């Protein structure tokens, strides 16, 4: 698992996915090496950066299988950074070129496989589905986290807290999220995550700058702090418009957080409304009002408690199970130990 330019993505979902892969591989009794100059049996490539193409060429030269992880799509690149929508078709051509360099492609969900299976990606190798997973032994319910979360934020113990996590971009739903916060001044809204200011679009910058006082932006935090936030918040409000999986959602479910999602195709069948999560349908100017009503009902206990079902859904993709399925992919793709 070469580090290379992947270090740039350390604080992103791809960075978390790489860490999860490393944990899964080690649990199978294998060694993980970072330098492509050292001996290796298979190469895992995860990022859409230029060195991925070079590393795939190097692995082929050494006759080692290339597992190309398809985390990104044209759809989830849109509404991200400044200029992203204009270059999205070019980005898709680039990642399609990278994905075609794999001896096999691995993508986290059936939904993302349906996207990269389209003819415009031109992938002719086998496409496996394997979740990025979540460590449910680390991310778990903890009643004592409620007080620690409020202490860390300097809030009274009785404060209602709604949280979200992610890079600050339009696709993640931050514009709607800030509007909802403005309409619910009695609730504290906390967004964890950091984005390079040079990449933030003007509308997102304006939303953050003009956010009401009940909106808090602590930035990027460590896993322990984030775990307390999931387990101690009154709700996890995830208004993302497009995902290939959403590791932060898996973490929230694992911690037993009540979850409110935007109703988008990836979650509709996987984490259905009223069974595993609560969802908000619709779009446009009226969407934040609908979210406010649904979120208010969740906070007031008027909606069913689905946290046990959410925890069970997270356990289905626990890293232990992910490791077992990865071993199956290794076998299917002929990955073997070499002396």
Buried (B, 14 or more C-beta within 10 A) or exposed (E): BBEBBBEEBEBBBBBBBBBBBBBBBEBEEBEEBEEBEEEBBBBBBBBBBEBBBBBBEBBBEEEBBBBBBBBBBBBBBBBBBBEBBEEBEEBBEBBBBBBBBBBBBBBBBEBBBBBBBEEEBEBEBEBBBBBBBBBBEEBBBBEEBBEBBBEBBEBEEEBBBBBBBBBBBBBBBBBBBBBBBBBBEEBBBBBBBEBEEEBBBEEBBEBBEEBEEBBBBBEBBEEEBBBBBBBBBBBBBBBBBBBBBBBBBBBBBBBBBBBBBBBBEBBBEBBBBEEBBBBBEEEEEEBBEBBBEBBBEBBEEEBEEBBEBBBEBBBEBBBBBBBEBBBEBBEEBEBEEEE
